[in-house]
Every structure is written in C-alpha cells, then in structure tokens.
Amino acid sequence: MGKDTPELHQIVREVIKQHVDSVSDDAFKTRASKKGTYISITVTITATDKQQLDNIYLALTASEHVTMCL
C-alpha cells in the first residue's frame, strides 16, 4: 500500500518479478482508497518457501514509496 503513483506500481512489479519465476499480469490487483490518494496492490503468487516471502517483504518495505506491506 502506498500513494497512488506510477513509481509504486513499477516498484511492486519489479520486486515481484525479481523474486518470483513466473507471474502473470492477472496476479496483480489494485484497489484505490475512498479519496483516491492511496492504493493497495495485491499480488497472488505460489511461494516456494518462507525465505522467498521474507525477501519480497524486505525489498518492498525498503522502498520509500511503500507505506505498508502485509
């Protein structure tokens, strides 16, 4: 989740594609906040192990564009 900017969308896609071998565009779903200031991006993947999830989490939270990551 973060402010709805092109950079946020790009960073999320880059991080996921860096850590997941095969991910389609259909795996990415977005939902805007009421005022449209923020956006949540949900990515559905099949994780290979906990380390993969940890690496994705660390890469996403390292970005200044990501406000929250679950």
PETAWO-V972408 format. One record per run of one state. SS is the DSSP state (H for helix, E for strand, - for the rest). FROM is the first residue (numbers start at 1). TO is the last residue. If there is no record, write none. Layout:
SS:FROM:TO
SS:FROM:TO
This chain:
-:1:1
E:2:3
-:4:5
H:6:19
-:20:24
H:25:27
E:28:32
-:33:37
E:38:43
-:44:49
H:50:61
-:62:70
